[in-house]
Amino acid sequence: MRTIRPFIALTVLALALGACGGAASLPAPEAVGDANRGVGYASGGATTEAPIPGEGDANDANAVGARDNAKIIRTGSIEVEVSDVAKALRTARDAIVGLGGYVGASNTSNVADRPTAQITYRIPADRWEDALDVLRDLNGLTTKVATEHTDAVEVTGQVIDLQARIKNLRASETALQGIAARATKISDVLEVEVRLTDVRGQIEQLTAQLEDLNDRASYATLTAYFSSPVVAVEAARKDWEPATAVDEAAASLISILQAVATAGIWFLIVWLPILLVLGLIGGAGVWLARRAGIGRRGGPGLPPPPTLPGQPATTES
């Protein structure tokens, strides 16, 4: 068993380097195949690997890139005005299904007698333009294409990287299985099982990521918004209601009369007594001033001007 422990350590080191190095470079198909055959021979027999999602040939990680040229995830949205929303939804659904797609999600509403709908379609990537053409017309039901937006993200490198990392992890899994078959000590078996559990967990995680990328690249996502056009005359008619105008005018008149009445009440109760008191005080002051002769020309209490010698005294007429 002394030779098993160093082999386990080397296998773990190779596992770590393989998982990290898969993102940096892709091994040649012949090298990968020879490595797998070597591992199978060392473990005591040939091994069979499950196919990697999205990979046509298990010994060629470049198969997807060579066959499909590129893995592109397409997403987009389109907003259209239609003459009949319900009929447009049925027409669009039948057309998308005819292209090999399906309805992923839907949301409909009817506000103020104006129906609207938001539908998410999953469409085969190679039928993307066909789906857009369908929604732009809908057998004459589309009256206006308000907005249209498309995004495309290439994930070819990510797909190839995940395939390479999964292949390296499966090679390490096969090697660990061979070590576990030859181990005799319980401690060695348990240690190998721990390593196998970790490797299998990484394989499952990366496989799920690869399947998700392949699914999104194979089926594009298109969100469509359907609505009916708003007629200007109809909108103006709905915005004006005679009864509402009468109510608003009556409310304004009542508000004005209430304001005038409130001002009159304040004047009679507050300002009129104050003005009367101020008037009485002012009148009394004027009367007292007149009694004292204040303000009259030549009023009493003023001495006559002095008479100079030899000047006749003046008499008042």
MARMAR-569252 format. One record per residue: residue in one letter; x negated, y, z negated of N, C-alpha, C in turn. Coordinates in steps of 0.001 Angstrom, whole numbers, plus 500000, padded with zeros to 6 digits. Layout:
BEGIN
(site A (X Y Z) (X Y Z) (X Y Z))
...
//
This chain:
BEGIN
(site M (499193 498799 500000) (500000 500000 500000) (499155 501257 500000))
(site R (497830 501101 499818) (496992 502299 499809) (496982 502978 501176))
(site T (497158 502185 502226) (497149 502779 503577) (498486 503413 503945))
(site I (499546 503077 503191) (500875 503607 503524) (501010 505064 503113))
(site R (500482 505384 501893) (500636 506751 501396) (499947 507778 502302))
(site P (498695 507526 502736) (498107 508494 503681) (498913 508609 504967))
(site F (499479 507472 505416) (500284 507529 506636) (501547 508361 506439))
(site I (502130 508249 505230) (503324 509067 504923) (502966 510541 504932))
(site A (501813 510863 504316) (501389 512264 504281) (501160 512800 505683))
(site L (500511 511999 506534) (500274 512434 507904) (501582 512614 508670))
(site T (502542 511705 508408) (503841 511805 509087) (504578 513061 508678))
(site V (504557 513379 507377) (505222 514592 506884) (504586 515826 507488))
(site L (503239 515831 507551) (502541 516967 508155) (502906 517109 509629))
(site A (502956 515987 510335) (503343 516035 511749) (504776 516527 511916))
(site L (505646 516124 510950) (507038 516588 510983) (507110 518095 510851))
(site A (506375 518660 509903) (506403 520107 509694) (505855 520848 510900))
(site L (504717 520347 511419) (504129 521007 512579) (505021 520880 513798))
(site G (505671 519735 513961) (506543 519533 515122) (507757 520424 515068))
(site A (508371 520579 513876) (509567 521409 513752) (509251 522865 513991))
(site C (508075 523327 513519) (507699 524725 513698) (507147 524978 515095))
(site G (506445 523990 515630) (505822 524189 516931) (506763 524022 518086))
(site G (507971 523481 517849) (508911 523294 518945) (509351 524608 519541))
(site A (509410 525679 518703) (509839 526978 519208) (508760 527662 520002))
(site A (507470 527279 519781) (506376 527969 520453) (506114 527397 521824))
(site S (506146 526080 521974) (505837 525462 523264) (506630 524194 523436))
(site L (506913 523844 524674) (507693 522655 524997) (506754 521574 525496))
(site P (506716 520381 524891) (505812 519336 525337) (506206 518805 526700))
(site A (505208 518344 527425) (505469 517769 528746) (506299 516515 528613))
(site P (507170 516220 529603) (508021 515031 529507) (507216 513755 529368))
(site E (506078 513632 530101) (505304 512407 530007) (504706 512239 528615))
(site A (504245 513352 528028) (503650 513258 526686) (504686 512850 525659))
(site V (505890 513417 525798) (506936 513056 524840) (507299 511599 524969))
(site G (507406 511123 526223) (507752 509718 526418) (506688 508808 525868))
(site D (505376 509125 526110) (504305 508288 525571) (504307 508301 524063))
(site A (504589 509461 523461) (504616 509525 521989) (505716 508646 521431))
(site N (506886 508704 522082) (507991 507875 521586) (507668 506391 521727))
(site R (507017 506011 522860) (506669 504599 523025) (505625 504176 521992))
(site G (504686 505107 521660) (503683 504770 520651) (504307 504577 519299))
(site V (505273 505462 518965) (505934 505334 517668) (506702 504039 517586))
(site G (507389 503688 518681) (508158 502445 518659) (507251 501244 518498))
(site Y (506100 501279 519121) (505177 500154 518994) (504615 500072 517579))
(site A (504283 501232 516996) (503718 501212 515646) (504737 500759 514619))
(site S (505998 501044 514870) (507013 500677 513882) (507477 499246 514055))
(site G (506938 498566 515014) (507243 497147 515127) (508256 496814 516180))
(site G (508649 497757 517033) (509609 497421 518083) (510094 498654 518781))
(site A (510841 498465 519865) (511366 499597 520625) (512508 500240 519860))
(site T (512695 501548 520081) (513769 502295 519418) (514659 502922 520467))
(site T (515893 503195 520087) (516867 503807 520994) (517334 505117 520392))
(site E (517203 506203 521145) (517597 507522 520655) (518950 507895 521241))
(site A (519739 508608 520417) (520996 509155 520917) (520690 510325 521833))
(site P (521475 510512 522894) (521200 511618 523816) (521379 512968 523130))
(site I (520516 513900 523490) (520608 515253 522933) (521692 516010 523684))
(site P (522610 516716 522973) (523689 517428 523654) (523139 518403 524675))
(site G (523689 518351 525874) (523276 519262 526922) (522059 518816 527683))
(site E (521489 517639 527357) (520297 517152 528030) (520670 515962 528897))
(site G (520393 516061 530214) (520749 514974 531114) (519807 513808 530976))
(site D (518486 514046 530777) (517507 512981 530664) (516832 513102 529321))
(site A (516847 512057 528517) (516283 512115 527172) (514793 512335 527195))
(site N (514108 512033 528292) (512659 512207 528383) (512270 513508 529071))
(site D (513229 514388 529320) (512912 515640 529993) (513703 516767 529361))
(site A (513038 517540 528507) (513717 518637 527824) (514002 519790 528766))
(site N (513398 519797 529950) (513638 520859 530915) (514781 520522 531864))
(site A (515486 519414 531626) (516516 518986 532574) (517599 520028 532724))
(site V (518030 520646 531582) (519106 521626 531660) (518673 522837 532460))
(site G (517452 523338 532162) (516981 524506 532877) (516834 524235 534356))
(site A (516380 523025 534730) (516193 522708 536142) (517517 522496 536846))
(site R (518503 521921 536152) (519766 521592 536798) (520691 522795 536876))
(site D (520865 523500 535761) (521810 524616 535705) (521160 525958 535960))
(site N (519834 525983 536063) (519085 527205 536332) (519108 528167 535152))
(site A (520243 528353 534505) (520330 529261 533361) (521564 528923 532547))
(site K (521418 529083 531229) (522552 528957 530326) (522955 530367 529907))
(site I (524146 530789 530304) (524600 532153 530066) (525929 532105 529319))
(site I (526005 532851 528233) (527246 532978 527466) (527951 534252 527935))
(site R (529124 534085 528511) (529887 535223 529023) (531066 535517 528102))
(site T (531225 536782 527765) (532386 537256 527009) (532876 538538 527657))
(site G (534140 538801 527528) (534676 540025 528131) (536099 540294 527694))
(site S (536606 541427 528131) (537977 541822 527816) (538551 542589 528998))
(site I (539855 542530 529127) (540563 543253 530178) (541907 543705 529627))
(site E (542260 544935 529914) (543539 545497 529458) (544358 545872 530683))
(site V (545542 545277 530796) (546380 545497 531978) (547773 545926 531544))
(site E (548383 546741 532401) (549787 547095 532250) (550590 546293 533264))
(site V (551657 545672 532794) (552456 544789 533640) (553913 545221 533593))
(site S (554627 544870 534626) (556043 545243 534684) (556895 544406 533744))
(site D (556497 543155 533478) (557237 542265 532584) (556215 541466 531770))
(site V (556113 541775 530474) (555088 541153 529653) (555319 539653 529521))
(site A (556544 539236 529238) (556826 537813 529034) (556516 537007 530298))
(site K (556936 537502 531437) (556674 536792 532684) (555183 536796 533013))
(site A (554507 537893 532699) (553062 537972 532951) (552299 536970 532102))
(site L (552713 536768 530860) (552050 535796 529987) (552176 534381 530541))
(site R (553363 534039 531017) (553548 532700 531600) (552720 532526 532861))
(site T (552701 533547 533704) (551924 533463 534943) (550438 533333 534656))
(site A (549942 534129 533697) (548516 534075 533357) (548145 532722 532756))
(site R (548998 532201 531881) (548707 530896 531270) (548618 529803 532312))
(site D (549584 529756 533221) (549566 528718 534257) (548337 528846 535148))
(site A (547944 530091 535457) (546783 530284 536321) (545491 529876 535622))
(site I (545353 530220 534355) (544139 529861 533616) (544034 528346 533455))
(site V (545131 527699 533149) (545121 526231 533047) (544759 525612 534391))
(site G (545251 526206 535475) (544907 525699 536798) (543427 525833 537113))
(site L (542755 526792 536493) (541316 526961 536688) (540492 526043 535790))
(site G (541178 525281 534924) (540465 524394 534017) (540253 524981 532638))
(site G (540860 526112 532357) (540712 526745 531050) (541902 526471 530145))
(site Y (541934 527182 529035) (543019 527007 528073) (543139 528271 527224))
(site V (544250 528362 526487) (544497 529506 525600) (543862 529219 524246))
(site G (542934 530093 523823) (542261 529897 522545) (542995 530520 521387))
(site A (543605 531691 521584) (544336 532387 520520) (545300 533362 521171))
(site S (546355 533722 520427) (547349 534660 520966) (547957 535470 519841))
(site N (548384 536686 520195) (549034 537571 519231) (549968 538489 520002))
(site T (551262 538432 519693) (552258 539251 520379) (552986 540130 519385))
(site S (553498 541269 519865) (554248 542187 519010) (555217 542977 519878))
(site N (556203 543605 519222) (557199 544414 519915) (557510 545630 519042))
(site V (556892 546760 519382) (557047 547981 518607) (557793 549006 519456))
(site A (558901 549523 518906) (559711 550523 519609) (560138 550033 520992))
(site D (560585 548776 521041) (561058 548163 522286) (559985 548150 523375))
(site R (558719 548120 522960) (557605 548036 523922) (556759 546826 523572))
(site P (556959 545698 524260) (556211 544471 523928) (554745 544578 524336))
(site T (553886 544005 523504) (552449 543927 523793) (551963 542535 523392))
(site A (550839 542126 523967) (550282 540801 523672) (548768 540848 523811))
(site Q (548093 540058 522958) (546642 539892 523021) (546354 538396 523077))
(site I (545795 537944 524193) (545559 536525 524430) (544066 536311 524673))
(site T (543508 535284 524018) (542110 534908 524228) (542070 533625 525040))
(site Y (541423 533684 526189) (541319 532541 527086) (539894 531985 527057))
(site R (539780 530651 527117) (538498 529974 527313) (538486 529449 528745))
(site I (537513 529917 529506) (537496 529660 530940) (536175 529010 531322))
(site P (536187 527992 532207) (534912 527446 532699) (534024 528562 533248))
(site A (532745 528509 532906) (531845 529606 533258) (531813 529873 534757))
(site D (531918 528834 535568) (531837 529031 537017) (533139 529555 537610))
(site R (534204 529693 536794) (535473 530247 537276) (535763 531616 536665))
(site W (534732 532261 536157) (534913 533548 535477) (535512 534611 536405))
(site E (534935 534800 537551) (535431 535812 538488) (536838 535471 538975))
(site D (537118 534187 539154) (538463 533782 539566) (539491 534175 538508))
(site A (539142 533998 537234) (540064 534358 536162) (540317 535864 536138))
(site L (539270 536654 536346) (539457 538105 536383) (540351 538515 537550))
(site D (540159 537884 538702) (540998 538192 539859) (542461 537859 539574))
(site V (542689 536762 538876) (544067 536376 538542) (544730 537437 537678))
(site L (544028 537900 536638) (544617 538873 535716) (544758 540253 536358))
(site R (543939 540551 537338) (544059 541848 538012) (545314 541947 538868))
(site D (545906 540799 539220) (547073 540820 540112) (548313 540205 539450))
(site L (548181 538954 538956) (549300 538242 538315) (550521 538200 539234))
(site N (550280 537869 540501) (551372 537760 541485) (552179 539044 541593))
(site G (551500 540172 541531) (552168 541459 541679) (552712 542039 540389))
(site L (552582 541343 539269) (553110 541851 538004) (552210 542922 537383))
(site T (550935 542904 537703) (550010 543898 537149) (550194 545225 537875))
(site T (550534 546270 537110) (550714 547599 537689) (549482 548479 537526))
(site K (548642 548156 536547) (547452 548982 536313) (546444 548205 535488))
(site V (545172 548266 535867) (544082 547722 535059) (543480 548883 534281))
(site A (543813 548967 532987) (543382 550112 532184) (541884 550066 531892))
(site T (541402 548934 531371) (539977 548790 531060) (539531 547372 531395))
(site E (538230 547234 531642) (537641 545926 531913) (536183 545949 531457))
(site H (535797 544932 530677) (534443 544907 530107) (533927 543469 530105))
(site T (532642 543304 530475) (532028 541981 530532) (530637 542034 529925))
(site D (530308 541009 529110) (528974 540846 528539) (528425 539477 528939))
(site A (527109 539399 529143) (526453 538139 529486) (525133 538055 528727))
(site V (524939 536948 527992) (523722 536727 527216) (523138 535383 527634))
(site E (521894 535395 528101) (521241 534157 528517) (520632 533453 527304))
(site V (520925 532151 527160) (520437 531364 526016) (519677 530135 526490))
(site T (519157 530182 527713) (518428 529024 528237) (517246 528674 527351))
(site G (516479 529688 526942) (515319 529434 526084) (515705 528828 524754))
(site Q (516807 529279 524166) (517251 528721 522895) (517654 527257 523040))
(site V (518333 526945 524138) (518764 525563 524363) (517555 524640 524497))
(site I (516579 525048 525311) (515387 524220 525500) (514619 524070 524191))
(site D (514517 525136 523429) (513806 525086 522145) (514475 524114 521180))
(site L (515810 524172 521092) (516526 523266 520195) (516357 521813 520635))
(site Q (516399 521565 521937) (516212 520202 522427) (514834 519665 522045))
(site A (513805 520497 522196) (512453 520056 521853) (512317 519776 520359))
(site R (512878 520629 519532) (512784 520434 518087) (513535 519176 517649))
(site I (514697 518941 518243) (515447 517724 517921) (514662 516485 518340))
(site K (514015 516533 519507) (513233 515389 519976) (512075 515095 519008))
(site N (511378 516136 518567) (510272 515938 517628) (510759 515362 516293))
(site L (511900 515867 515834) (512441 515365 514569) (512869 513906 514695))
(site R (513419 513527 515831) (513815 512132 516010) (512599 511217 516090))
(site A (511513 511709 516689) (510284 510913 516696) (509779 510705 515270))
(site S (509818 511749 514456) (509408 511618 513057) (510350 510685 512294))
(site E (511639 510739 512609) (512602 509851 511954) (512286 508390 512275))
(site T (511951 508122 513533) (511610 506754 513931) (510367 506263 513204))
(site A (509375 507147 513067) (508149 506765 512363) (508425 506466 510894))
(site L (509246 507290 510280) (509578 507064 508873) (510370 505770 508690))
(site Q (511225 505458 509632) (511967 504199 509550) (511026 503007 509611))
(site G (509987 503097 510461) (509003 502021 510523) (508228 501882 509222))
(site I (507868 503018 508589) (507164 502962 507306) (508047 502335 506238))
(site A (509339 502720 506246) (510256 502162 505242) (510401 500656 505420))
(site A (510341 500168 506672) (510488 498729 506911) (509291 497950 506381))
(site R (508119 498563 506364) (506921 497864 505907) (506597 498104 504440))
(site A (507276 499051 503818) (506968 499381 502421) (507418 498252 501502))
(site T (506630 498031 500471) (506964 496972 499494) (507266 497543 498121))
(site K (506702 498683 497787) (506962 499295 496494) (508244 500124 496543))
(site I (508976 500092 495443) (510230 500851 495370) (509943 502347 495457))
(site S (508858 502806 494827) (508522 504231 494844) (508248 504706 496271))
(site D (507552 503864 497059) (507281 504235 498445) (508570 504284 499265))
(site V (509431 503312 499018) (510710 503283 499751) (511537 504520 499436))
(site L (511581 504894 498153) (512366 506065 497758) (511792 507344 498363))
(site E (510475 507434 498386) (509845 508631 498955) (510150 508739 500441))
(site V (510069 507625 501144) (510374 507645 502569) (511839 507985 502809))
(site E (512734 507478 501966) (514160 507759 502121) (514447 509250 501937))
(site V (513735 509877 500990) (513910 511325 500795) (513507 512068 502055))
(site R (512370 511672 502644) (511912 512311 503874) (512899 512072 505013))
(site L (513418 510851 505089) (514386 510551 506137) (515656 511391 505991))
(site T (516116 511552 504760) (517323 512362 504524) (517113 513794 504965))
(site D (515931 514350 504666) (515636 515726 505067) (515571 515848 506590))
(site V (514919 514882 507231) (514801 514925 508692) (516168 514811 509349))
(site R (516987 513883 508864) (518321 513704 509454) (519186 514952 509256))
(site G (519030 515615 508101) (519780 516857 507885) (519386 517934 508881))
(site Q (518089 518054 509150) (517646 519034 510136) (518150 518685 511535))
(site I (518135 517387 511850) (518629 516965 513168) (520100 517327 513327))
(site E (520906 517065 512306) (522333 517371 512380) (522562 518880 512513))
(site Q (521800 519663 511765) (521955 521117 511834) (521594 521651 513216))
(site L (520467 521226 513742) (520053 521704 515063) (520972 521183 516162))
(site T (521466 519952 515996) (522390 519411 516992) (523686 520218 517030))
(site A (524179 520636 515854) (525395 521462 515811) (525161 522806 516503))
(site Q (523991 523418 516282) (523679 524676 516952) (523608 524490 518464))
(site L (523007 523383 518889) (522884 523119 520317) (524250 522893 520955))
(site E (525110 522152 520283) (526453 521913 520815) (527242 523212 520920))
(site D (527082 524091 519924) (527788 525376 519963) (527314 526223 521142))
(site L (525999 526272 521357) (525477 527031 522495) (525963 526455 523818))
(site N (525937 525137 523942) (526398 524502 525183) (527878 524765 525425))
(site D (528677 524754 524342) (530113 524992 524493) (530381 526426 524936))
(site R (529714 527391 524300) (529942 528789 524661) (529392 529124 526040))
(site A (528338 528411 526452) (527812 528632 527796) (528679 527964 528857))
(site S (529313 526860 528508) (530161 526149 529468) (531515 526818 529629))
(site Y (532065 527355 528533) (533379 528000 528563) (533242 529448 528114))
(site A (533485 530359 529039) (533433 531785 528721) (534678 532195 527942))
(site T (534575 533301 527220) (535672 533801 526396) (536154 535133 526966))
(site L (537417 535180 527345) (538011 536389 527924) (539246 536773 527110))
(site T (539256 537988 526573) (540388 538499 525803) (541178 539461 526674))
(site A (542463 539184 526849) (543325 539999 527710) (544386 540692 526866))
(site Y (544618 541972 527163) (545635 542773 526479) (546718 543123 527499))
(site F (547949 542745 527191) (549085 542996 528078) (550016 544025 527432))
(site S (550480 544973 528233) (551444 545963 527743) (552267 546454 528916))
(site S (553433 547020 528617) (554293 547572 529658) (554018 549067 529791))
(site P (554115 549625 530994) (553837 551061 531180) (554892 551921 530500))
(site V (554478 553099 530026) (555376 554046 529374) (555842 555059 530412))
(site V (557163 555131 530655) (557727 556082 531606) (557850 557436 530927))
(site A (557365 558497 531587) (557336 559821 530963) (558736 560319 530624))
(site V (559708 560169 531548) (561068 560645 531288) (561685 559888 530121))
(site E (561471 558570 530115) (562023 557770 529026) (561386 558131 527695))
(site A (560070 558364 527705) (559394 558746 526471) (559906 560090 525969))
(site A (560128 561065 526912) (560650 562367 526495) (562069 562250 525944))
(site R (562881 561398 526582) (564250 561222 526101) (564275 560596 524718))
(site K (563353 559628 524482) (563318 558995 523166) (562826 559962 522093))
(site D (561965 560917 522503) (561424 561851 521515) (562427 562939 521130))
(site W (563475 563210 521979) (564437 564264 521673) (565804 563655 521366))
(site E (566336 564008 520203) (567654 563554 519792) (568473 564763 519360))
(site P (569650 565032 519982) (570449 566209 519612) (570809 566230 518128))
(site A (571220 565095 517601) (571605 565061 516183) (570428 565447 515287))
(site T (569250 564967 515654) (568070 565310 514861) (567781 566806 514943))
(site A (567951 567395 516159) (567718 568832 516300) (568706 569640 515466))
(site V (569991 569219 515448) (570995 569916 514637) (570645 569836 513156))
(site D (570261 568656 512724) (569885 568498 511317) (568699 569383 510958))
(site E (567714 569443 511832) (566546 570269 511542) (566916 571752 511501))
(site A (567778 572213 512443) (568204 573615 512450) (569001 573951 511190))
(site A (569935 573062 510811) (570729 573299 509596) (569833 573350 508362))
(site A (568863 572467 508321) (567950 572466 507178) (567147 573763 507115))
(site S (566724 574275 508290) (565989 575539 508313) (566863 576706 507851))
(site L (568143 576738 508316) (569052 577801 507904) (569290 577769 506394))
(site I (569504 576576 505855) (569713 576458 504407) (568477 576921 503642))
(site S (567322 576596 504150) (566086 577024 503487) (565959 578537 503477))
(site I (566321 579177 504620) (566236 580644 504685) (567234 581283 503718))
(site L (568503 580799 503709) (569517 581352 502801) (569117 581143 501342))
(site Q (568539 579993 501046) (568076 579767 499681) (566975 580743 499294))
(site A (566080 581040 500230) (565009 581988 499941) (565564 583390 499700))
(site V (566577 583814 500547) (567179 585134 500361) (567918 585210 499022))
(site A (568679 584158 498698) (569398 584148 497419) (568438 584179 496239))
(site T (567373 583456 496339) (566383 583440 495262) (565768 584823 495073))
(site A (565476 585521 496195) (564923 586871 496102) (565927 587832 495454))
(site G (567245 587712 495824) (568264 588573 495205) (568388 588334 493704))
(site I (568343 587067 493308) (568447 586761 491875) (567258 587346 491116))
(site W (566101 587224 491657) (564915 587786 491006) (565032 589322 490903))
(site F (565559 589967 491984) (565697 591423 491959) (566695 591867 490887))
(site L (567862 591203 490805) (568879 591605 489829) (568442 591332 488389))
(site I (567777 590228 488165) (567456 589842 486786) (566140 590454 486312))
(site V (565185 590580 487185) (563856 591012 486749) (563548 592448 487177))
(site W (563576 592681 488500) (563084 593967 488984) (564059 595126 488746))
(site L (565361 594940 488817) (566314 596045 488594) (566228 596603 487174))
(site P (566245 595774 486116) (566073 596363 484761) (564742 597104 484613))
(site I (563693 596560 485180) (562389 597230 485074) (562438 598590 485765))
(site L (563041 598659 486961) (563148 599930 487675) (564021 600938 486913))
(site L (565127 600486 486274) (565984 601381 485491) (565226 601967 484305))
(site V (564492 601117 483617) (563727 601606 482472) (562681 602619 482919))
(site L (561984 602326 483989) (560986 603261 484502) (561641 604571 484946))
(site G (562859 604491 485523) (563571 605714 485929) (563971 606576 484732))
(site L (564477 605949 483675) (564851 606696 482474) (563631 607388 481852))
(site I (562541 606651 481792) (561324 607241 481211) (560851 608417 482059))
(site G (560902 608278 483347) (560485 609380 484222) (561409 610582 484102))
(site G (562735 610334 484034) (563683 611444 483896) (563497 612188 482588))
(site A (563285 611474 481504) (563072 612124 480199) (561808 612982 480221))
(site G (560791 612464 480863) (559554 613252 480946) (559760 614538 481711))
(site V (560503 614503 482816) (560781 615709 483601) (561603 616702 482793))
(site W (562601 616207 482055) (563459 617103 481255) (562662 617798 480176))
(site L (561791 617069 479497) (560962 617670 478460) (560014 618704 479059))
(site A (559483 618443 480211) (558580 619406 480847) (559306 620682 481200))
(site R (560537 620581 481662) (561308 621774 481982) (561640 622561 480725))
(site R (561959 621875 479642) (562269 622565 478384) (561050 623332 477883))
(site A (559891 622769 478080) (558675 623449 477613) (558216 624516 478584))
(site G (558886 624679 479704) (558512 625683 480693) (557307 625285 481510))
(site I (556935 624105 481428) (555789 623653 482204) (556195 623535 483661))
(site G (555419 624179 484480) (555673 624078 485909) (556449 625237 486469))
(site R (557027 626239 485617) (557754 627397 486143) (556821 628585 486296))
(site R (556988 629437 487371) (556154 630621 487602) (556559 631731 486626))
(site G (555539 632301 485893) (555819 633391 484924) (556678 632934 483787))
(site G (556477 631833 483338) (557306 631281 482287) (557061 631984 480969))
(site P (557949 631812 479988) (557792 632439 478674) (556531 631972 477995))
(site G (556063 632906 477092) (554881 632563 476330) (553627 633130 476902))
(site L (553711 633810 478125) (552527 634401 478726) (552491 635889 478377))
(site P (551419 636445 477822) (551345 637873 477444) (551279 638735 478692))
(site P (551812 640020 478592) (551763 640921 479743) (550324 641333 480002))
(site P (549986 641746 481216) (548619 642171 481537) (548297 643486 480797))
(site P (547099 643741 480418) (546734 644954 479669) (546836 646207 480542))
(site T (547171 647407 479851) (547336 648685 480558) (546090 649515 480346))
(site L (545494 650044 481428) (544285 650864 481353) (544651 652296 481009))
(site P (543744 653056 480379) (544065 654490 480060) (544317 655290 481315))
(site G (545361 656108 481267) (545743 656957 482385) (546544 656236 483422))
(site Q (546784 654997 483248) (547596 654237 484204) (548975 654057 483654))
(site P (549981 654333 484415) (551362 654190 483886) (551672 652716 483644))
(site A (552412 652556 482637) (552789 651182 482290) (553785 650683 483309))
(site T (553580 649466 483656) (554491 648831 484631) (555648 648236 483899))
(site T (556775 648334 484540) (557992 647780 483958) (558484 646684 484864))
(site E (559014 645721 484277) (559568 644616 485047) (560983 644958 485448))
(site S (561287 644706 486623) (562635 644924 487106) (563531 643808 486646))
//
